[in-house]
Amino acid sequence: MLEKHLFEYAVIRVVPRVEREEFINVGVVVYCKKHKYLHARINLNPDKLLAFCTKIDIDELRENLLAFERICAGEKSGGPIAQLPIADRFRWLTATRSTVVQTSKVHPGLSLDVDQTLEKLFNEQVL
């Protein structure tokens, strides 16, 4: 019998005007301690974002979002946070912030396959 494993996830959001608390979902980050799994999947749609807010630097935003992927992968280009243990990286990425790039609250779940779960969440929450 296949065993389900506990995972946690958060939705990555772009909040162009923090004071208005309006956002667009642009990605998902998933963490599973059992599998030492930490991955982010991001899709930045510039047309959609610019229709939502005309005063945003898409290139700078893209770099900030790529940092999520670098930190998840533990790449040196992700800076000192990317060198932390995997659980600490997830907690840092999902910490509450008042910036243009934020995450939702962390949600738990059970999964047979965390790669498939990441894809499912990405399709449901972002696309």
C-alpha positions as CSV (number, residue, x, y, z in Angstrom):
1,M,0.0,0.0,0.0
2,L,1.3,3.4,-0.9
3,E,1.9,5.8,2.0
4,K,0.8,9.4,1.9
5,H,3.3,12.0,3.2
6,L,2.7,15.3,4.9
7,F,3.6,18.3,2.8
8,E,3.2,22.0,3.2
9,Y,2.6,24.6,0.6
10,A,2.1,28.3,0.1
11,V,0.9,30.3,-2.9
12,I,3.4,33.0,-4.2
13,R,1.7,36.3,-4.9
14,V,2.5,39.6,-6.5
15,V,1.0,42.5,-4.5
16,P,1.8,45.6,-6.7
17,R,0.2,48.0,-4.2
18,V,0.6,46.6,-0.8
19,E,-1.7,49.2,0.8
20,R,-4.6,47.9,-1.4
21,E,-3.9,44.2,-0.5
22,E,-4.8,43.1,-4.1
23,F,-2.8,40.3,-5.6
24,I,-2.2,38.0,-8.5
25,N,-1.1,34.4,-7.8
26,V,2.1,33.7,-9.7
27,G,3.5,30.5,-8.2
28,V,3.5,27.8,-5.6
29,V,6.2,26.6,-3.2
30,V,5.9,23.0,-1.8
31,Y,7.9,21.5,1.1
32,C,7.9,17.8,2.2
33,K,10.3,17.0,5.1
34,K,10.1,13.2,4.5
35,H,11.4,13.5,1.0
36,K,13.7,16.5,1.6
37,Y,11.7,18.2,-1.1
38,L,11.5,22.0,-1.6
39,H,10.4,23.3,-5.0
40,A,8.8,26.4,-6.4
41,R,6.9,26.6,-9.7
42,I,6.4,30.1,-11.0
43,N,4.5,31.6,-14.0
44,L,4.8,35.4,-14.4
45,N,2.3,36.7,-17.0
46,P,3.5,40.3,-17.8
47,D,0.4,41.1,-19.8
48,K,-1.9,40.1,-17.0
49,L,0.2,41.9,-14.4
50,L,0.5,45.1,-16.4
51,A,-3.3,45.1,-16.9
52,F,-3.6,44.9,-13.1
53,C,-0.9,47.5,-12.4
54,T,0.9,49.7,-15.0
55,K,3.6,50.9,-12.6
56,I,5.7,47.8,-12.0
57,D,9.1,46.8,-13.1
58,I,8.6,43.4,-14.7
59,D,12.3,42.6,-15.0
60,E,13.0,43.4,-11.3
61,L,9.9,41.3,-10.3
62,R,11.1,38.4,-12.5
63,E,14.5,38.4,-10.7
64,N,12.8,38.5,-7.3
65,L,10.7,35.5,-8.3
66,L,13.7,33.6,-9.6
67,A,15.2,34.0,-6.2
68,F,12.5,31.6,-4.9
69,E,13.6,28.9,-7.3
70,R,17.3,29.5,-6.5
71,I,16.7,29.3,-2.7
72,C,14.6,26.2,-3.1
73,A,17.3,24.5,-5.1
74,G,20.0,25.6,-2.6
75,E,22.0,27.4,-5.4
76,K,24.8,29.6,-4.3
77,S,23.3,32.4,-6.5
78,G,20.3,32.3,-4.0
79,G,22.5,33.9,-1.4
80,P,23.0,32.9,2.2
81,I,19.4,31.9,2.7
82,A,19.8,29.2,0.0
83,Q,22.6,27.6,2.1
84,L,20.3,27.1,5.1
85,P,18.7,23.7,5.9
86,I,15.7,22.9,3.7
87,A,13.1,23.5,6.5
88,D,14.6,26.9,7.3
89,R,14.6,27.9,3.7
90,F,10.9,27.1,3.4
91,R,10.1,29.0,6.6
92,W,12.1,32.0,5.4
93,L,10.3,31.9,2.0
94,T,6.9,31.8,3.6
95,A,7.4,34.3,6.4
96,T,4.9,37.2,6.5
97,R,6.1,40.2,4.6
98,S,4.8,43.6,3.4
99,T,6.5,43.6,0.0
100,V,5.5,43.2,-3.6
101,V,6.3,39.5,-3.5
102,Q,4.4,37.7,-0.7
103,T,3.1,34.2,0.1
104,S,-0.2,33.0,1.4
105,K,-0.4,31.3,4.7
106,V,1.1,27.8,4.8
107,H,-1.3,25.0,4.2
108,P,-0.7,21.3,5.0
109,G,-1.8,18.3,3.1
110,L,-1.1,14.6,2.4
111,S,0.4,13.4,-0.9
112,L,1.5,10.1,-2.5
113,D,3.7,12.0,-5.0
114,V,4.8,15.6,-4.2
115,D,5.9,16.3,-7.8
116,Q,2.3,15.6,-8.9
117,T,1.0,17.6,-6.0
118,L,3.1,20.6,-7.0
119,E,1.8,20.5,-10.5
120,K,-1.8,20.1,-9.3
121,L,-1.6,23.0,-6.9
122,F,0.2,25.1,-9.6
123,N,-2.6,24.4,-12.1
124,E,-5.4,25.1,-9.6
125,Q,-3.9,28.2,-7.9
126,V,-1.9,29.9,-10.6
127,L,-3.0,29.0,-14.2
